[in-house]
Amino acid sequence: MTMPIDQQIAELKAELNNAYLTPRERRDAQRELEFLTEQDRSDAETEYFADVEGWASVHAAELAALPF
């Protein structure tokens, strides 16, 4: 089972703050952190829009009756 993204982000941040890393290791960790943060954001957006679409399908008749 894979570790949740938020946990991966927290561990990478802790590693960046506390570990003695070579410049290359630090750059690699920073890139991975940026990738995971973007992935987390994308997942949140996907979930949000799925919720909106679900709500809209449940309330389709009400939405169709709006005067605009």
C-alpha positions in Angstrom: 0.0 0.0 0.0 1.3 3.5 -0.9 1.8 6.2 1.7 -0.8 9.0 1.4 0.5 12.1 -0.4 0.1 14.4 2.6 2.3 12.0 4.7 4.9 11.9 1.9 4.9 15.7 1.8 5.3 16.0 5.6 8.2 13.5 5.6 10.0 15.3 2.8 9.6 18.7 4.5 11.0 17.2 7.7 13.9 15.7 5.8 14.7 19.0 4.1 14.6 20.8 7.4 16.6 18.3 9.5 18.8 16.2 7.3 22.3 16.9 6.2 21.9 16.6 2.4 24.2 17.1 -0.4 23.2 19.9 -2.8 22.0 17.3 -5.3 20.0 15.4 -2.7 18.4 18.6 -1.5 17.5 19.6 -5.1 16.1 16.1 -5.8 14.0 16.2 -2.6 12.8 19.7 -3.4 11.7 18.6 -6.9 9.9 15.6 -5.4 8.2 17.9 -2.8 7.0 20.2 -5.6 5.7 17.3 -7.6 3.9 15.8 -4.7 2.4 19.2 -3.7 1.1 19.7 -7.3 -0.3 16.1 -7.4 -2.0 16.7 -4.0 -3.5 20.0 -5.5 -4.7 18.2 -8.6 -6.3 15.4 -6.6 -8.1 18.0 -4.5 -9.4 19.8 -7.6 -10.5 16.6 -9.2 -12.4 15.7 -6.0 -14.0 19.1 -5.8 -15.2 19.1 -9.4 -16.6 15.6 -9.0 -18.6 16.8 -5.9 -19.9 19.8 -7.9 -20.9 17.6 -10.8 -22.6 15.2 -8.4 -24.5 18.0 -6.7 -25.5 19.5 -10.1 -26.9 16.1 -11.3 -29.0 15.8 -8.1 -30.3 19.3 -8.5 -30.6 19.3 -12.4 -34.3 20.1 -12.4 -33.9 23.1 -10.0 -30.9 24.3 -12.1 -33.0 24.0 -15.3 -35.8 26.1 -13.8 -33.5 29.1 -13.2 -34.5 32.1 -15.2 -31.1 32.7 -16.9 
